[in-house]
């Protein structure tokens, strides 16, 4: 991994062949988590390891599908609702959250959501319902009060049918009806079911303000395309189909509304989607030649209470809380700068700057967010009683911005058997797991050699700030060892029955079938960070930041951008061309084309890059000195999210076999919500 320290040193020496035309804001290297003190509940006031881990049950299906021609489809009706849940330990206040649940089974609403269990080649159809309404049927404003920034390129329902999905100039926070659209992350599905960011829809509430658009720019287009199969979409709903014709793997579902993903997901709506079966799910025991037994069972429909599970999905998130139990999320840009709101004395959109222009700094949006507590499966710092056996954990980093480096204090190895695209070619033994936001790691941990009563603490060593690569204690300060450096505990008990699972060294995982050779030229892309073009600043002795026309120091970063990379004809250097969401599509693979996407990172941070529709191969990375290295061992299968390190080129290969409109983006969702997302189109452009 390229470290931030190495990048800055070599860039200063001119040792990097990529041209870096944008200033690197060194102030971003400081710890942003310190600003989380604004939340009124200190993390040290929350008892740790006193709450048992919640294991999400399987999501129940709707009892009867309405479409007669779809009797063999697993059909769900799943809504997003607001409710209270005990996230903090018992005796502390409950927390109001949003999440998904089955409308036919009221007791299923939970944060995180119940798990959708899917079967290979058996279609799943979901009627997604925006039910963010009060008991009287009126819309609920956003749970995170005053956080929706209308100056971003966002869903923008107040713009009306002709002005949705556009940036605004209103600096006031939006507190109207909330758009949602659900994306099953990693699913191989058609454009109308992918959860396109401009296909959002409002709840069918009684009091939608006059003139508001009730759906995004592509909602009607996709509804019409889906109608022959799904029927007409009712107001406040969409109906998506998932063919499940991909390798068995760990997927997850979450909101994907334009310019609001960071806020909607932080409020709670996310859950696992586990795809099982098919040839890529056949694991063999090398000792017998028969099908191997992986640790299990996992939660299934109809399970009796008190079942003991040995396959457990685990989503790790960071959150901050107020002393009344409510979620804390910043409602102004000062949070990111580590300042009090009164100290940040610069003009914001739409204020004029001293040069007569209009500011390009959004007043509410923050470039990243780091919470001061760790939440696992919906509870702060839980524990899990385990038997002295092998367990299969499907880890998901569900944080907004935080990378995770997981270790444990017992020195137990992690045996990773899968990633986003299913099983790896062979198990990989690791002492730590690096998991970027949205990445998954399918892991076996063996507690069999530990004595009953042993307590194993899962640790996080990644920083409380943007991650640039490297090693903890060498290249960055690890997370606070008393709070965000702790994840959960495993308390080992005796094995009540013999362990039926196959020993790890006997597992033969399904072979990886390489993707075809590229059929198109390499596509050169860029990750960029732009400073403000309009606000110039000075810093007073008291630390306050204020406008100063005489200063030449830009205020930054304004936002992160995706774009293309081009070779300068005069110098031969690779140059970035940052682009915005609204710009014309530049990525247009042919139907069935296999392409290598070459991602040049011109920023000081690592970015988890997610490409919709496809599962790709990580081909290689090239550092600033031209050194080439292959994928990490845990990247040797298929993936849908890859870490692009600073000052490196990351190459991935994918086959684009479904026509239509999709997106690729950074999965630091604060970045995604402000221009670090771009559409791409497969096939002839309409």
N, C-alpha and C positions, 0 to 999 in steps of 0.2 A: 504494500500500500504506500502511496506517496503521502508523506506527512505535510501538514500545513507549514511547519517550520522549514522543511526542505524546499518546498515550493517557493516560499518567500525569499529564502537565501539564494537559490539558483536563479530565480527570476531577476533578482537584483544584480546578479553576476552576468546576466545575459545568456544564461545556459539553457534557455528554453526556446525551441524553434518556433513556437506559435506566437503570433503578435498579440500583445495584450494592450488594447487601446484604452481600456477603462481602468480608472483608478481602483485599486483594492483598498477597501476601507478597513484599516488596521484596528479601528475601534471595535469591529465585530469579533475580534479574537477574545474579547473579555467574556466573562460568564454572564449570560443573560438571565440565568435562573435567579440571580440575586433580586431582580425586579419582581419576582413572584411574592416577595414580602408584602406587596400591595394587597394580596388576598388576606382576609382577616382571620382565618384559621391557620395558626402555625402548624406545619407538618409534625413538629415535635410534640404537639398536644394530642396526636392521634395514636392510640395504643396499636402496637404492631403484633401480628401473628396471633390474634385472638379470635378471628372469624374463619370458619371453615370455608374452603374453596367451593364455590358454586360450579357445578358441572352442567353446562347448558343441555337440557333435554332435546329430543328431536321435535321439530316443528310438526304439528298434526296437519294432515291434509284436509281439504274441504270434502265433506262426505259425498257430495254429488256434483259432478261437473255439468254445466248447463248445455255445453255444445254436444249434440248427439254424436257427431263424427269424431269425437275426441275421447272415447271411453277408455282408451289405453294410455291416457296421459295422466301423470301425477299432477293434480290441480290443487293450488293453494289460493286462498284469499288472505292477503297479509296487509295489515294497516300499520301506519305510524301514528302513535298516540302519545299524549303527555300523561305521566303518572309519577307517583313517589316511590322511591326504593331506598332500602337501607344500604347505602354504599359505605358509609363510615361505620365503625363498630357499634354494636348494640349499646343503647344508652346515650348515643350522640344523635343529633338531629338527622332525620331522613332527608333525602335529596330529590328534588324534582328533576326528572330526566325525560327524554324521548326515546322510544325504541319501537321495534316491530313486534307484532304478535298476530295470531290467527283470529280473524273477526268471528269465527265460529266457535272459538274456545277462549273466552275472556281471560282465563287465568294464565294465558301464555305470554302476556306482555311482560318483557323482561329486558334488562340491560346487563350484558349483551343479549341479543335476540337468540331464540332457540335455533338449533341447527337444522338446515334443510339437508336431508339425506337423499341423494340422487343415485340412480343406477345408470350404468353405461348403456348408451343407445336407447334409453327410455326417456321420452320427452317430459320435461317439467314445464308447466304453464303457471304463471303467477299473476294474479290480479293484485297489483300494488295500489294501495288506497292511501291517499293523504287525508288523515283523520285528525289533523291538528285543529280541533274545534273544541269549544267548551260544551257543557251539557245542554245549553240552549241552542246549539248549532251555529254559534258565532265563531269567527276565526280567532285563533290564539296568536298573539304576536310572538316574536322569537323568544325562546326561553332565555337566551343570553341577551339581556336588555341592553339596548343602545349599541350593539356591536355590528350591525349590518351597515357596511360602508357603501353609500350610493354613488361614490365617485369612482369606484372600480368598474371594470367591464363585467357586469353582473346580470342576473336574470331580469331585473327591472320591470316588475309588473305594472308600476304606475305609469310607465311609458305608453301603455295601451297596446293594442294589437300591432300598431305600426312602429312602435318604439321599444320593443322588448330587447333583451340581450344586448344592451348598450351601456356605455358609461354615462353617468350623470354628472351634474355640477352642483348637486344639493349636498352640502356638508352635513346636514342633519342626519342622524341615524334613521334607518327605515324600521318601522314597527308595525307594518301591515301584515297581511296573510302571507304565510311562508311557502315558498316553492319547494318541491322535492322531486327527485327522479332517482330511481334505484339502479345501481350498476352492480352486477355480479362480477367481481374482480377476477379476471383470468378466464372468463367464460368465452367459449367459441360460439358466437351467436350472431344473428343478422342485425343490421344497423338499427332496425326499429325496436329491437329488444336489448340493445346494449346499454341503455341509460345515457344517451347523448346529453351533454350538458345543457343544450338549448331545447330539450324536449321535456322540460319540467312542467309541473301543473300545480295549481293551487287547490286547497280543499274546496269541496262543494258546500261552502258556508252560506248562511243567510245574509251576511252583511258585507260581501265583497264590494269595495267601493266602486261607484260608477266610473266607467272608463278604464278600469284595470283589465289587463290581459289575464285570462285564467289559465293560459298555457304558453309555453315558449315558442320560439320561431319554428321549431320542427315538430312540435307536438301534433299538430293537425296532419302534417305530411306522413308521419309515422303511424298515426292512428288509422289513416286511410289505407296505408299499405298493409297493416296488420289485420284489418277488418275481415277480409275473406276467411281467415283462419280463426280469429278470436272473437269475431262479432264486434259491433260498435263499442268504443270505449265510453263508459259512462262518465259524467262530469266528476272530477276529483279522483280519477283512476287512470291507470294504464295497464295493459295486459301484455306481458312479455313471454316469449317462448324460448326455452333452452334445450337444444337438441341432445346435449350430453354425449357428443360423438368425439370426445377427446380422451386423453389418458386419465385414468383414475388419479385424483389429486385433491389437494386442499385449496378450495376457493373460499372467497368471503364476499358478503354483500354489504353495500353501504350507500349513502346518498352521494349524488354527483351533480348537484345543481350549480349552474354557472355563477362563479364569484361568491358562493356561499358554502362550498363543501366543508371548509375548515370549521364553520360554525355549526352546521347541521350534524356533522359526524361527532364533533366534540360534545354535543348535547346527548348523544347516545346511540343513534340508529346504526347498528352494525351487527353482523352475525356470520357464522360459518356456513359454508355450502360444501359438503363433502361428497365427492363423486367416487363411486366404488364400482368394481367389476371390469370386465373386458380383459383382453390379453395383456395389457400393461399393468394389471393388478395381480398377476400370478407370480407369487414368490415361492421359490423352491427350497426345500431342505436338502443340502448337499449330502447329508449322511444317509438319507433314505431315497432321494430322488422324487419324493412326493411333495405335495403342496406344503409349504411351511406354515407354521402357526405364529402369527404376529400377536403381540400383547393385545388383549381384548377381554370382554366386549366393550364397545362404545355405546352410548345411550341410543336406544331405539324406541320406536312407538310401541306402547303397550307394556313397557317395563314396569314391574312392581316397585313400590317405594323401597328404598334401602338397598338397591342394587349396588354391587361393588364393581366399579369400572376400572379397566386397565388401559384403555385408550381414551385420552382426554384432550379436547381442544383447549388451548390456553391463549387468550388474547391479553397482551400487556399494553397498558396505556398510562400516560401521565395526566394528572388532573390537579387543579388547585381548588380549594373550597373556602367559602366564607363561614363565619362562626355560626350562622343559622343553618348550615348544611348545604346551602346552594352552591352550584358550580361557579367558579370565578373564571372569567375570561376578560382580557383587557378591552376597554372601550375607547382607547386613545393611543396614539403613536408613541407617546412618552414612555410607555411600558418597555418597548423594545430598546429604547435608548438608555434604560436604567435610570430614568429621571422621574421626579414628580411632574404632574401635568402642568403645574404653574411654571416650571423651569423651561419647558419647551416653547420658546417664544419665537416661532417662525411662522410665516404665512402658509396656509393650507389651501387646497382647492376649495372654493373658487376665488380666494383672495388674490389681489394683485401684488406682485413683488415690487421692489424698489426700482427695478429696471422697466416697469410698465407692463410686464407680461403677467400671465396668470400662473400661479403656483402649480407644480405638477406633483405635489406631495399629498397623498390621501391622508385625511385626518384621523381615521379610526383603524384602518388595516395595519397589522404588524407583520414584518417579514418572517418571523418565526415565533413559536410559542413553546415554552418549556414549563410544565407544571412542577409543583414542589412535592407531590406525592406520587406513588405508583399504585395503580389500580389493576387488579388481575381478575378477569371474569366478573367484573362489576363490584369488587370489594377492595378496599385498601389493605394491602399487605396481608393476604390470607395465609392459611396453612392447609396442608393436605395430609391426612393420615394414609400412609402407604404400607403395604405388606412388603416383606423382603423378597421381592420378585422384580421382573422386568415390566416396565411401563412404557407405553407409547404416547408421547406428547406431541401434539400438533401446535407448535408455537407460531403466533402471529404478532408482529409488531403493529399495533393499531394506534400508535402515537401520531400526533399531528406533525411534529418536526424531529422528535428525538430518535436517534439511532440507539441501538442496544448492543452491548457486548456482555453476554451472559456467561458467568462462571458459577461454580458452587464451592462452598468452603470445605467440602469433604474430598475434593479432588476426583469426584466421579467423572469419567469421560462421558461426553455426549456422542452417541453413535447416530449420526445423521443418515437417514435412509431416503429422504425425499426433500424436494423443494417445490416451487410453485407449479412446475410442470409434471409433477408425479415423482415416481421413484428415481433415484440416482442409479447409475450403472452398477455401483457397489456401495456398501456401507462405508462411511468415512468417520474415523474416530477423531474427535476434536476435544481439546481442553476448554474451548470457549466457542460461543456462537455469536458471530456478528450478524445482526439482523437490522436492515434498514426499514423505515416505515413502509408498510404494505408487503414486505417479504414474509415468507413462511419457511419454517424449518420443521420437517417431520423427523422426530428424534426418539430413540430408545435410550432410556436410562435404566441401569440395572442396580437395584438396591439389595440384591440377594446376599452380598457378602457383609452387609452392615448389621451390627447387633441391634436387637430391639431397644428402643429408647433413643437411638441416634437421631439427632436433628441435623438436617441438611438445609442450609440457607442458600437460596438462589440469589446471586449477586448481579449487579449491573455496573460495569466499569466504563461505559461510554460517558462522554462529557455532558455536563449540564449546559450545553451550548452547541452551535453548529459544528458538525463533525467534518474533519478534513482528511481523515485517514490516520494511520499510525498506531502507536501503542500507548496504553494508559501509563501514566507516571513517567513516560519518556517524551512523548510528543504532545500530551495534553493532560490536564488535571482530570482524574476520573470523577464520576458523579459523587455527590455528598454521601459518604459512607453511612451516615445515620438516617438518611431519608431516601433519596432517589437512587442511591447505590444498593438498596435492598429491594427485593422483588417479592419473594414468598418463602415459606418453609415447607419442607417435607419431613414428617415425623414417622420414623420407621417402626413398624410393629412386626411381630412374627408372621411368617407365611402360614395362613390358615389351611391351605391345601397346596399340593405340589404345583409348581409353575408349569403350565402346559405349553408355554411359548417356546419356539425354537431358539437355541442359543445364537447369539449374534454372529459368531464366527462361522455358522453353518448356513446363513442366509444367502441365497443366490437371487439377486434382484432382477427384474425383467431387463432385457438388453435394451440399450438406447439405440434407436434407429436414426442415424444422422439425417438431417434435412438435405434436400437436393442441393446440388451445386448452384451458385448464384446464376440467375438468368438475366440480370440487369447490372449496369455499372454501380459501383459503390456510391451510396448516397451520403454526402457530407453534411453534418448537422452541427449546431453549436448550442452551448449553454452559456448564457451571458448574464451579467449583472450591470445595471445601468444606474448611474448617479443622477441626481436632479440636474436639469438643464436651466432651472429658473431660480432656485433658492440658494443663496450664498450665505454662509454663516460665520459667526465668531463665537468663541467660548469665553464667558466672563470669569472673573476670579472666583465667583461663588458657584461655578459649574453650570450656570444657566446658558442656554443656547439661544442666540438671537440673530436676527437678520442684520447683515452688514454689507452695504453695497460695495465697499472697498476691498472686501476679502476676495481672494481668488480660490478659496477652499470650497469645493462643492459639498453639498449635503447629500449623504447617500447611506445606504442604497435606496433608490426610488422603488425599484422593483427588479425582479429577475425575468429573463426572457428566454424562450427558445428561438431558434433561427436556423439558418443554413450557414455553411462555411464554404468559402471560395478561395481559390489560389490567386494572389495578387500577381497580375501580369508583369509588373516591373521588378518586384523583389523576390517572387517565388514563395513568399510567406503565406501561410494559411490565415485568412482573415474572417472574423465573424460578421454575420449580417443579422442582427437581432430583428425579430418580427413579432407582431402582436396577434392576438386572437382574431382580430377582424381582417387581417391581411389575406390576400389570395392564397389558396392552398398551393403549397410547393411540393408536398409529398403525395405522389399519385402513382402507386404501383399498379401494374397490369394485373388482371385477375389470374391467379395461379403463379404469379412471379415470386421467385425467391431472391431476396435482396440482402445485402450487407449494409446496415446503417452504422456509420462511423460518427460517433458522438464526441465532439471536441469540447472539453470543459474549460472555459475561459474565466471561471470564478474561483474563489478561495474555499469553496465548500464542496463536499461530496453531495451528489443529488441522486436519489432513487428514481430512475426513469422507467415508467410503465407505458407499454404499448398495448392498446386495446386490440381485440380480435385474435391475436396470435400468441403462441408460445414460441420463444426464440431460443437459439443457442448463443451462449457467450463465446465469441471466437477468440478474442485476445485483447490485451491492453498495451498501449505504447506510452512510455513515460517521456519526460521532457528531453531526455538524452537519446531518444530513439530506441531504448531497450524494449524488447517485446517479451511479454509473458502471457502464457495461456490462462484459461479460466481457473479459478480456485477449485479445489476438489469438490466443494459443495455446490459449485456451479456447473458441474460436468453433465447434467441432464438438461431438461428444458426449463425455462423460466419465463415469467412475464414482467418481472421488475429487476433492474440491474443497478448496481452502484457505479456511478460515473465519478471517478476521483478527480480532484482539482489538478489542472495542468497535465491531464492525460487524455488520450484518445481511447475510447471504449468501442469495440466493434461487436455487433450482434448480427445474427442471421435469422431471417424469418421468412415464411411462406405465407403470402396473402391470398387466401383462396375464396374469401367471401366479398362480393361487391358491396360498395356503399361507403357511408360516411362514418368515420371513427375519429378517435383522438389519441395523441401521445402526450405525455406530460410528466412533470416532476411530481412525485408523491409526497413531498413536503407540502401539505395541502395549503398552507399559507402562500407558498410559491404558486401552486396550481391556480389559486383564486385570483392571482394578479399577473396575468400574461405569461406564466410558465406552462402554458398548455396550447397546443396547436392542433387543428383538424387535419386529417389526411383522408384521401378518397381512393378506394380501390376500384379500378376499372374506368371505363370512359366517363369523363366528367359530364354531368347533365348540364 
